[in-house]
């Protein structure tokens, strides 16, 4: 299973999220972010366009998930170094690994990371 995790600013567009998603490698089976952002219009629009569901991750799970990269601003707000990486890892489940570090959209409004968990 491959899950794309997202972090984004309130003004981010679906195009910004798609840009970050493509830069991260795409090919996900689902999208994920922290619960408070899961119903954001841009993410819902992207999910519809890609035909994918959205996994809402509880904030305490985000905060408890170690990440490869670290943003002081994100750490202060969510307790994780990267919201995109933490959401991807938590959404993909136990044993998941990042396929690479988070990627930032060209406009700087969104980040995405892909996590993959091999199924038995």
C-alpha positions, 0 to 999 in steps of 0.5 A: 500500500502506498499513501501520500501524506500532505501538509499545506497552508490554508490557502493552498490549491488542489493544483499545489497539492497535485504539484507536490504529489507528483514531485513526491512520486505519485502512484498512491492508493490513498491520501492522508493528512492530520484530521483537522485538514482532512476536509479542506477543499483543496485536498477533497478536490485532489482526492476526487480528481485522483479517485482516492480516499482521504485518511484523517490521522489523529493529531497525537498519532502525527506527533508520535511519528518520527520523520526524516525531515524537520521543520521547526514551524511544523514541529511547533504546531503538530509535534512532528518534523514533517506533517506530510511524512508523518501523515504518509507513514501513519496512513500506510501503517505499521512497517511503512517506509518513506520512498523519499523525503517530503517534496514542496510544491513550486508555490511553497504552499504544500508538501507531500511525501509517499510512504509504502508498506509491503503487504504480505 
